[in-house]
C-alpha cells in the first residue's frame, strides 16, 4: 500500500471512520502477507484455532469456525493437500474424523503469525510501543463493551468479525507472551 488517503477532519467523537480506515489498512496488509504463503485468511483462522484448541473433530471445528460442515471439507482439503493438517478417523467413533496440525502446519502458522505481526507493526508504526499498548488496551475495553450496543449487525457480519477477532486476538496474545 502506498499511503493512507487524506483523512478529512471528523466531528468530535466520531472515531468510526478512522477505525474503519485503520482496519482496512491492516486487513489489506495482512491479506498481502497471507497471500505470500499461498493461503487465504480462512486457512489462517482454521490453523490458528487448531493451534489453540488442539486436535478437534471436524464438526467441532466447523462449529468453532461458524461454517457449514460441507464448506469445511473444502477448506480442510486445501490444508491437507499442502500437509498443514491431518485428518484421521476418531478412535472413539469411526464415523467421525479428527483434525490436527502437522509439524509443517505448526511451522507455517508461526511464519504467518510473524508476517502478520510485522504487517500490523507497519500500519501502526506512527505510534511508539507505549502508544500501541495503550491503543490495544483501549480496543480491548471497547470490544468487551460491544455486547451492550443496542443496534446489532447481521449474523453473517458478526460471524466474520468474530472469526477474525478470535484469530487476531490469538495472534496478539501469542505475540505478547513471546
N, C-alpha and C positions, 0 to 999 in steps of 0.2 A: 504494500500500500504506500502511496506517496505521502500525502498529508491528510489530516482531518479537514473536512470542508470548513469554511468560515462559519463560526457559530455566532448568530445574532444574539444580542443581549436578551436574556429571558426575564420575564416579570419575576419579581422577588418571590422566592419559594417554589418556583417551578423547576424542579430538578429532573423531571421525567424525560424531557428531550435530551438533556445532557447524558443521563444514564443510558438512554437508548443509543446514543451516538457512541459512547464508550463500549457498550455491549456489542454493537455491530462491529466495531474495530477489533475487539478481542475475538469475536466469532470468526471474522474474516482471517485474522492472523492464525487462529487455531486450525481452521479448516485447511489453510495453506500448508501448515505443518503436518497435519494428519494425512493430507494428500501425498506428501513426500514418502510416506510409508505404505502407499497403495492401500490405505484403509479409508473408511468413512467414519463420521462421528458415531454412528450407531455401533460400529465394531468396537470402538474405543470404550464406549459406555459398557458394552457387554463384557469386555475384557476386564474393565475396572471392577465391575460387580463381582465377577468370578474371583478376582484377586482379593477383594474384601470379604466375600462370603464363603469362599472355598467351593468345593465341588457341590453342584446343585443338580436337582432333577430338571429336565427340560421344562416341565410345567411350572416349577417354582421359578425358574429363570424367566420364563415368559411373563409370569405374574410380576416379578420384580422390575422387569423392563417395561411392563404395561404394553405388551404387544401380543397380538393373536399368536397362538401356538403355530399355526401354519406359516406365518411370516417369520417366526423364529427359526424355522427349519432352514430357510434360505440364508439367513444371517449366519447360522452355525455352519452351513455348508461352505460359505465363503471363508470362515475362520479355520475350519478343519482342512480345507484344501491347501492352505499355506502353513499347516502344522502349528497353529497358535492355540488350538483347543483340541480336546479329545473327548469323544462320546463313547460311553460303554453301557452295556446292559446293567441295570441295577441288580446287585446281588440279592436284594430283598424282594424284588418284583420284576420278573423277566420281561414284562410288558413295557416297563419304563426304561428310559435312558438317563444317565447322568452325564454332566458336562463338567470338565475341569480344564484349567490352563495347562499347557505343556511347558516344559522348561523354556522352549523357544518363545512361547506366548508371554511368559513372565519377563523374559529379557526384552522382547519387543515392546511390551507395555511400559517398562521402565524407560526405554528410549523415547517413546511417545510422550510420556509424562514430563521428561526433561525438556523436550522440544516445546511442549505446551506451556511449561513454566517460563521458558525463555521468551515465547511469544507474548505472554501476558506481561512480562517484565518490559518488553519493548514498548508496549502500549502505555504502561504506567511509568515509564522512565522519567517523566517530568516531576514525579514525586520522589522524595527521598525515602529511605527504608522506614523511618518512623511514620511518615505520612501514609505510606502504603499499608502499614499495620493498622493505623487509625481508620483508614478507608475500609479495610477488611472488617474490622470490628463493628464499624457503623453499619455496613451492609449486612452483617450477620444479625445485628439488632433489628434492622428493618425487616429482613426476611422472617425472623421469628415472629414479627408482629403482623405479617400478611394474613394470617388466619382471621384476623379481626376486621379485615377490609369488608365493606358492605357489598361492593359490586364484585361478582365472581366471573372470571373468564370462562370460556368454554372448556369442557372436559378435555378435548384434544389439546388445547393450548396448555392447560395445566399439566397434562401427562408429559408433553415435550419439555416444558420448563422444569418439571420435577426430575426427569431423567438427566437433563443437562446439569441441573443444580447438584444432583447426587454425585455425578461424575466429577464436577468441578470442585465440590466440597471434599471429595475423597482425595483429589489431587492436592488441594490446598493443605489438608490435614497431613498427608504423607510428606509434602514438602516442608511443613513446619516441624515435623518430627525429625527429618533428616537434617 
